[in-house]
Amino acid sequence: MLPLYRFAEDRSALKEQLQRSVTFDASVQSTVDEILQDVRQNGDAAVLRYTERFQGIRLEDMRVSPDEIQHAYNHADSSFLQVLEEAYRNIIRFHQHEVEKSFFYEAEGGVILGQRVTPMEKALLYVPGGKASYPSSLLMNAAPAKVAGVKDIFITTPCDTKGEVNPNILAAASVAGIGSVYKIGGAQAIAAFAYGTETIPKVDIITGPGNKYVALAKKQVFGHVSIDSIAGPSEVVIIADESANPEFIVLDMFAQAEHDPDASAVLITTSSVLAASVREYAETRLPGMLRHDIIALSLQHNGAIVLVDSLEEACMVSDMIAPEHLELHVQHPWDILPGIHHAGAIFMGSYSCETVGDYFAGPNHTLPTNGTARFFSPLSVRDFVKHTSIISWGKQQLRSSGEKIASFADYEGLQAHAEAVRARLRVL
């Protein structure tokens, strides 16, 4: 079920097995392009048509009513609401530490320079539906938008064939204080909020994970709106030494694999004894898992155990993957942290399992996938703000530096640039 590699002997095979990228086949590309163009040209009519085609219902109203949201909250299990509310407080508290301040400083000659930080006005948070409901994704996307100060926050998530949205998602929307919830999904939802329709507002940013059609639609509308990232299938890498618990490792790998057959779970270890124990325990435990078919496919095609000679080598293999999630099941996790450079989130020690981060700890679980942790970051308050440069140049400073500036423009062959400065110098 889990392929076994020795890094020293199988480097080429490992690279082929472990390095992932965001790619879309021609049929997905064609479908998404058609949907985007249709929604852009035909607005609500196209959105309703694709919703009927893909979600199996002809909607009378694409928006969830306030009564539906309140009903879901009122009838939610009280213990579930308590968990939602505590988790949301934790997520809010973490993101409050990310808040950036505007700054200004006075330079020589009365010049004032600075940067103003302002929130985006409208944001769409996409919450996946279909195989499972993800109220956790709603909270993770809502919290940084709220902390950033986004004025209008919208949620969209696919409804079922009765036109109903999962009540757990609506309860989470209520906990997050968001009343604008839509019941459409897929590329048509991304197009609607990217371009705007008769009844759906155009937003400034779209965040949140989704299937390959949603991911490609987000990629295609980037430029009309901002996006967080292009999410791919989820992934975990576990670095472990001989002290690690095989049961913890197997269940953490299963937790990743149960998402999707394309999800990836990789163990990197210095211990051949641990590797054998993990393989044996995985075979024993798999039949009892509710999603055993999905887990088996994921581990067979995208899982691996990699034997390495040292923890330094383990960090090197992990960096080669640049995983979304990285767990450190080693005796001294803080000692190897400096050797790790590329990961979306790092979980320190055997009891910091990924599930803690997925739901409750506070740091965002919307993370870069498919090796993009080399250059992307987790969803944060920074995604929901923009930075504006402020320049206040005084007469004295222009008098002393204007000719230098104009000559710079001369070297670039931009006459009007230079003359714009020299006109002011003549007045001075």
Secondary structure by P-SEA (a helix, b strand, c coil): cbbbbcccccaaaaaaacbbbbbbcaaaaaaaaaaaaaaacccaaaaaaaaaaccccccccccccaaaaaaaaaaccaaaaaaaaaaaaaaaaaaaaabbbbbbbbcccbbbbbbbbbbbcbbbbbbbccccccaaaaaaaaaaaaaacccbbbbbbbbcccccccaaaaaaaaaaccccccccccaaaaaaaacccccbbbbcbbbbbbcaaaaaaaaaacccccccccccccbbbbbbcccccaaaaaaaaaaaaaccccbbbbbbbccaaaaaaaaaaaaaacccccaaaaaaaaaacccbbbbbccaaaaaaaaaaacccbbbbccccccccccccccccccccccccccccccccccccccccccccccccccccccccbbbbbbbbbcaaaaaacaaaaaaaaaaaccaaaaaaaaaaaaac
